[in-house]
Amino acid sequence: MRARSPRDAVVVGGGIAGLAAAWDLRSRDVLVLEASDRVGGRIRSEARDPYWLNVGAHVFSGPGSATGRLADEVGVRLEPVPGKLVALELGGTILLGGRPELYPFRLPLKTSERLALVHAGARLRLAARRYEKLATSRPGESPAETRARVLSYGDDRTFAEWLGALPGDADALFRATVTRSTAEPEEISFGHGAGYFALVWSAGKGLSHNILGGASLLVDGIASALPGGVETGAEVRRVSRADDLLRVSYTREGAEREVLARHVVVATKAFDAARIVEDLPGETRTALDGIPYGPTVVMGMLTGERGPMPWDDLYALATPKRSFSMLFNMANVLRPKTRERRDGGSLMVYRSGHAAHDLLERSDAEIERAFVDDLEAIYPETRGIVCETLLLRLPRMLPYVAPGRAALQPALERSLGNVHLAGDYIGGVYTETAISTGQQAAAAIVASLNGPTSQARSEA
């Protein structure tokens, strides 16, 4: 039997980084290999008309971003989050709206906690503004240059070291936001922590858009445009060199398989990339192995209410002393779209950081009960209306930026010939980083395939 000619590109990993690369290569001979039984990686939603259950990434960059371009081309709608992003619950008191710097005076706090919050909040405002300025691309600057500058900010200490010791609930309030990164204040860099608060406080900027209909519409739309080009259940074992080509060895349906390619995009988690790619430069392998990942336990909930609810105007609620640290109203984006509020809704809760490790030791039923009990304690109106849940345990969900991270960047950004790295670990803006690095890999491949060597081969 005649051997198949080499693929133009093989994409290892069907998360959003790999799919973004495959989308820009869709006019070429491209194959996507995904180890799990679904594409999307940490993007996952399930339709429940007119709502959706969400258990993954849920906020995205908007127009003018790499995400915005991809969404436009795929034909999915990015909508600005209409609800309030800065809200919190503490000891039964819910603060929704108003100026965050006044929250210390509206919460049931001790005097020492209140004063500590005021002082730390003022410092953090300045740090967040500095982060926003550094994260803004400059004329003629490449995405890699922007990433390097942002990662260098506050890279010499942890967020906890910069913040200093805080008493009681003051510490708990900051920790609830920071652990959205899947790490603790003692683990992430000061700059990365400041970036998280910049995200929360900068309504309309950064990651502040929802995908109407659920985030999986984006990944499913990409996959459907690659007919015959996506294989799920395909676990890549090795990417090795075969003269000027690359050999991708993988298992699928119990059989050993391999495919030759002119280029390979490795869009896996960093530690998997270090494991499967042979002949990596030593500093690149060390950098990949040095990217830490944190845990998350997340649960989506479909609700069956039959009228307006007190959380309708809310998008995100920090809940620092509950079994979950954040509550999201996934149906919020739909509320301004209809004259009458439709029955039902969709919520998402999660716990990240060290407390997630504790949850991972418990059964699904115990976690679900704890989450629902605390939801009912915050909003008694939810009692008896949670009609479906979807729980995921993710021991290594997200990469986070630890002190010293900037020193790894040159090894991650360096040219590896016809091997291209892509993923959220290459920067600090999560899905936006994943998409932009996937697009960057695709652009390099297209340039190579259209180059003089390719032209000579086609003429021969």
C-alpha positions in Angstrom: 0.0 0.0 0.0 1.4 3.4 -0.9 2.4 5.5 2.1 0.5 8.7 2.7 2.4 11.8 1.8 3.4 14.0 4.8 0.8 16.3 6.3 1.5 20.0 6.1 0.9 20.2 9.8 -0.1 18.0 12.8 -1.6 19.8 15.8 -1.1 17.9 19.1 -3.8 19.0 21.5 -7.4 20.0 20.7 -7.7 22.7 23.3 -8.3 26.3 22.1 -4.6 26.9 21.4 -4.4 23.9 19.0 -7.8 24.7 17.5 -6.8 28.3 16.9 -3.7 27.1 15.0 -5.7 24.5 13.0 -8.3 27.1 12.1 -5.7 29.4 10.5 -4.3 26.3 8.7 -7.6 24.9 7.6 -6.8 25.5 3.9 -3.8 23.2 4.3 -3.5 19.5 5.0 -3.8 19.6 8.8 -4.6 17.0 11.4 -5.6 17.6 15.0 -4.8 14.9 17.6 -6.6 15.1 20.9 -6.1 12.6 23.7 -9.5 12.9 25.3 -12.9 12.1 23.8 -13.7 15.8 23.2 -12.1 18.9 21.9 -11.9 22.2 23.8 -9.6 21.5 26.7 -10.6 23.6 29.6 -13.4 25.2 27.6 -16.5 23.2 28.2 -20.2 24.1 28.1 -23.3 22.0 27.5 -26.4 23.4 25.9 -29.6 23.5 27.9 -31.8 25.7 25.7 -32.0 28.6 26.2 -29.2 28.3 28.8 -26.0 26.3 29.0 -24.1 24.5 31.8 -20.6 25.9 32.0 -17.6 24.2 33.7 -14.6 25.9 32.2 -13.4 29.1 30.7 -16.2 31.6 30.5 -14.8 35.1 30.0 -12.9 36.1 26.9 -11.2 39.1 25.2 -13.4 41.1 22.9 -13.1 43.1 19.6 -9.6 43.9 18.5 -8.1 40.9 20.2 -6.9 37.5 18.9 -10.0 36.0 20.5 -12.2 38.6 18.8 -10.8 37.8 15.4 -11.2 34.1 15.8 -14.8 34.4 17.1 -15.8 36.6 14.2 -14.3 34.2 11.6 -16.0 31.2 13.2 -19.3 33.0 13.5 -19.9 33.0 17.2 -21.1 36.0 19.1 -19.0 37.6 21.8 -21.1 39.8 24.1 -19.8 42.2 26.8 -20.7 40.9 30.3 -23.6 43.1 31.4 -23.7 42.2 35.0 -21.7 43.5 37.9 -18.2 41.9 38.1 -17.2 43.4 41.5 -19.4 41.9 44.1 -18.8 39.8 47.2 -20.5 38.0 50.1 -19.1 37.9 53.6 -20.9 36.7 56.7 -24.3 36.9 55.0 -23.7 40.4 53.7 -23.8 40.8 49.9 -22.2 43.9 48.3 -23.4 44.4 44.8 -22.2 47.4 42.9 -20.8 50.7 44.2 -17.1 51.6 44.4 -14.8 48.8 45.5 -12.7 51.1 47.6 -15.8 51.8 49.8 -16.4 48.1 50.4 -14.4 48.0 53.7 -16.9 50.4 55.2 -19.9 48.3 54.2 -18.7 44.9 55.4 -19.0 43.5 58.9 -15.3 43.8 59.7 -13.2 44.5 62.7 -11.5 47.9 62.8 -8.0 46.3 62.1 -9.4 44.4 59.1 -11.1 47.5 57.7 -8.0 49.6 58.0 -5.9 46.9 56.4 -8.3 46.6 53.5 -8.3 50.3 52.9 -4.5 50.6 52.8 -4.0 47.4 50.8 -6.7 48.4 48.3 -5.2 51.8 47.6 -1.8 50.2 46.9 -3.4 47.6 44.7 -5.3 50.2 42.7 -2.0 51.8 41.7 -0.4 48.4 40.9 -3.4 47.3 38.8 -3.2 50.5 36.7 0.5 49.9 36.2 -0.3 46.4 35.0 -2.9 47.6 32.5 -0.4 50.1 31.1 2.3 47.5 30.7 -0.2 45.0 29.1 -1.2 47.4 26.4 0.6 46.6 23.1 2.8 49.3 21.8 3.0 50.3 18.1 5.0 47.9 16.1 5.4 45.5 19.0 5.1 41.7 18.6 2.9 39.7 21.0 6.0 38.0 22.3 7.5 41.4 23.3 4.2 42.3 25.1 4.2 39.0 26.9 7.8 39.4 28.1 7.2 42.9 29.5 4.1 41.8 31.4 5.7 38.7 32.8 8.6 40.8 34.1 6.4 43.0 36.1 6.5 42.1 39.8 8.5 39.0 39.0 10.8 39.3 42.0 8.4 38.4 44.8 5.1 36.7 45.6 1.8 38.6 45.8 1.7 37.7 49.5 5.2 39.3 50.1 4.1 42.5 48.3 0.8 42.7 50.1 2.1 42.0 53.5 0.4 40.2 56.4 -3.3 41.0 56.6 -5.6 40.2 59.6 -8.5 37.8 59.4 -11.2 38.5 56.9 -9.0 41.1 55.1 -6.7 38.3 54.0 -9.7 36.0 53.1 -11.1 38.7 50.8 -7.9 39.1 48.8 -7.3 35.4 48.7 -10.8 34.7 47.2 -9.9 36.7 44.1 -6.2 35.6 43.8 -7.0 31.9 43.9 -9.0 32.2 40.7 -5.5 31.7 39.3 -5.6 28.2 40.9 -2.7 29.3 43.2 -2.4 31.0 46.6 -1.0 34.5 47.2 2.2 32.8 48.5 2.7 31.1 45.1 1.9 33.6 42.4 4.1 36.6 41.5 3.0 40.0 42.6 2.6 41.1 39.0 0.3 38.3 38.2 -1.8 39.0 41.3 -2.1 42.6 40.3 -3.2 41.5 36.9 -6.1 39.5 38.4 -7.4 42.6 40.1 -6.9 44.6 37.0 -9.1 42.1 35.2 -11.8 42.3 37.9 -11.8 46.1 38.1 -11.6 46.9 34.4 -15.1 46.4 33.2 -15.2 46.2 29.4 -11.5 45.5 29.1 -9.4 42.4 29.3 -11.4 39.2 29.7 -14.9 40.6 29.9 -16.9 39.0 27.2 -19.1 35.9 27.1 -19.8 33.6 24.1 -23.5 33.7 23.5 -24.8 30.1 23.7 -21.9 28.8 25.7 -18.1 28.7 25.2 -18.1 25.3 23.5 -19.8 26.9 20.5 -16.4 28.3 19.6 -14.4 25.1 19.8 -17.2 23.1 18.1 -17.4 25.6 15.3 -13.7 25.3 14.6 -13.7 21.5 14.8 -16.7 21.3 12.4 -14.7 23.3 9.8 -11.9 20.7 9.8 -13.7 17.7 8.2 -11.7 14.6 8.8 -9.0 16.6 10.4 -9.7 15.9 14.1 -9.0 12.6 15.8 -10.1 12.3 19.4 -8.9 9.5 21.7 -5.5 9.9 20.1 -2.8 9.9 22.7 0.5 11.2 21.3 3.5 9.3 22.7 6.3 11.0 20.9 7.2 13.7 18.4 10.6 12.8 16.8 12.6 13.9 13.8 12.7 12.0 10.5 15.2 13.8 8.3 13.6 17.2 7.5 10.1 15.9 8.6 8.6 15.1 12.0 7.1 11.8 13.0 4.2 11.9 15.4 3.6 8.5 17.1 0.3 8.0 18.9 -2.2 5.4 20.0 -5.9 5.3 19.1 -8.5 2.6 19.6 -5.8 0.3 21.0 -3.6 0.5 17.9 -0.1 2.2 17.5 -0.1 4.7 14.7 2.1 7.4 13.3 1.9 10.3 10.9 4.6 12.3 9.1 4.4 16.1 9.0 6.3 19.1 7.8 5.4 21.0 10.9 4.0 20.1 14.3 2.2 22.4 16.7 2.5 21.2 20.3 -0.5 22.7 22.0 -0.6 20.6 25.2 0.0 21.4 28.8 3.6 22.4 29.3 4.7 19.3 31.2 3.2 17.1 28.5 5.1 19.0 25.8 8.3 18.4 27.7 7.5 14.7 27.8 6.6 14.0 24.2 8.9 16.2 22.1 12.3 14.6 21.5 15.5 16.6 21.0 14.2 19.7 22.7 16.9 22.2 23.7 17.8 21.6 27.4 16.7 25.1 28.5 13.3 24.7 26.7 12.6 21.4 28.4 13.6 22.8 31.7 11.3 25.8 31.2 8.4 23.6 30.2 8.9 21.4 33.3 9.1 24.6 35.4 5.6 25.8 34.7 3.4 25.1 37.8 -0.3 24.2 37.5 -3.0 24.5 40.1 -6.2 22.6 40.9 -9.9 23.5 40.6 -13.1 21.8 41.5 -15.9 23.3 39.4 -19.7 22.7 39.2 -22.3 24.0 36.8 -25.9 24.2 38.0 -29.1 24.5 36.0 -31.8 26.2 38.0 -35.6 26.2 37.5 -36.9 29.5 39.0 -40.1 31.0 37.7 -39.4 34.7 38.1 -36.8 37.4 38.8 -34.1 36.5 41.2 -31.7 38.7 43.3 -28.7 37.6 41.3 -30.1 38.5 37.9 -27.9 41.7 37.7 -24.8 39.9 39.0 -22.1 38.1 37.0 -19.4 37.3 39.5 -19.6 37.1 43.3 -16.5 36.4 45.5 -17.4 34.1 48.4 -14.2 33.9 50.5 -15.5 31.9 53.5 -17.7 29.3 51.6 -17.0 25.9 50.2 -16.7 27.6 46.8 -14.7 30.8 46.4 -16.5 32.2 43.4 -20.1 32.2 42.1 -20.9 33.1 38.4 -24.3 33.8 36.9 -23.9 32.3 33.4 -27.4 33.4 32.4 -26.6 37.1 33.1 -25.6 37.7 29.5 -29.2 36.8 28.3 -31.1 39.0 30.7 -30.9 42.3 28.8 -31.7 40.4 25.5 -35.3 39.7 26.2 -38.2 41.9 27.3 -39.5 39.3 29.7 -37.3 37.2 31.9 -37.5 33.6 30.9 -37.8 30.9 33.5 -34.8 29.1 34.8 -31.1 30.0 34.7 -27.5 28.7 35.0 -24.9 29.2 37.7 -21.3 28.1 38.1 -19.3 27.8 41.3 -15.7 26.7 41.9 -12.9 26.4 44.4 -9.3 26.7 43.4 -5.9 26.7 45.1 -5.1 24.6 48.2 -8.7 24.3 49.3 -9.4 22.5 46.0 -6.9 19.8 47.1 -9.0 19.3 50.2 -12.2 18.9 48.1 -10.5 16.4 45.8 -10.3 14.1 48.8 -14.2 14.1 49.1 -16.8 12.2 47.0 -18.8 13.9 44.3 -21.9 13.7 46.4 -20.2 15.4 49.3 -18.8 18.2 47.1 -22.2 18.8 45.5 -24.0 18.9 48.8 -21.4 21.4 50.2 -21.7 23.6 47.2 -25.5 23.6 47.1 -25.8 24.1 50.9 -23.6 27.2 50.7 -25.5 28.5 47.6 -28.7 28.3 49.6 -27.1 30.0 52.6 -26.1 32.9 50.4 -29.4 33.0 48.4 -32.2 31.2 50.2 -34.2 31.6 46.9 -32.2 28.8 45.4 -33.5 26.2 47.8 -35.2 23.5 45.8 -34.6 25.0 42.3 -31.3 23.4 41.4 -32.4 20.8 38.9 -29.2 19.6 37.3 -25.5 19.7 38.2 -22.3 19.0 36.4 -19.2 18.5 38.5 -15.6 18.3 37.3 -12.4 17.6 39.3 -9.3 19.2 37.7 -6.1 18.5 39.7 -3.9 20.4 37.2 -6.3 22.9 35.5 -4.3 26.1 34.9 -0.7 27.3 34.7 0.0 30.1 37.0 2.8 32.7 37.0 5.2 32.2 39.9 8.1 34.5 40.8 11.0 34.1 38.4 8.7 33.2 35.6 10.1 35.9 33.3 13.5 34.1 33.1 11.8 31.1 31.4 10.3 33.1 28.6 13.3 33.2 26.1 13.5 29.4 26.2 9.7 29.1 25.5 9.7 31.7 22.7 12.8 30.6 20.9 12.5 29.0 17.4 12.4 25.2 17.4 12.4 24.9 13.6 9.4 23.0 12.5 8.2 22.3 16.1 5.9 25.1 17.4 4.8 25.5 21.0 1.4 27.0 21.7 -0.7 27.3 24.9 -1.8 29.5 27.8 1.4 28.8 29.7 3.4 30.9 27.3 1.9 34.1 28.8 -0.5 35.3 31.5 -3.8 36.1 29.8 -5.2 32.6 29.7 -7.5 32.0 26.7 -6.2 35.1 24.9 -2.6 33.8 25.3 -3.6 30.4 24.1 -5.4 31.7 21.0 -2.7 34.2 20.1 0.1 31.7 20.4 -1.8 29.2 18.3 -2.3 31.9 15.6 1.4 32.8 15.9 2.4 29.2 15.3 0.0 28.9 12.3 1.5 32.1 10.8 5.0 30.7 11.1 3.9 27.5 9.4 2.2 29.3 6.5 5.3 31.5 6.0 7.5 28.4 5.8 5.2 26.4 3.5 5.0 29.4 1.2 8.7 30.0 1.2 11.3 29.4 -1.5 12.0 25.7 -0.5 8.3 24.9 -0.7 8.0 26.6 -4.1 11.0 24.7 -5.4 9.5 21.4 -4.2 6.2 22.1 -5.9 7.9 23.0 -9.2 9.9 19.8 -9.1 
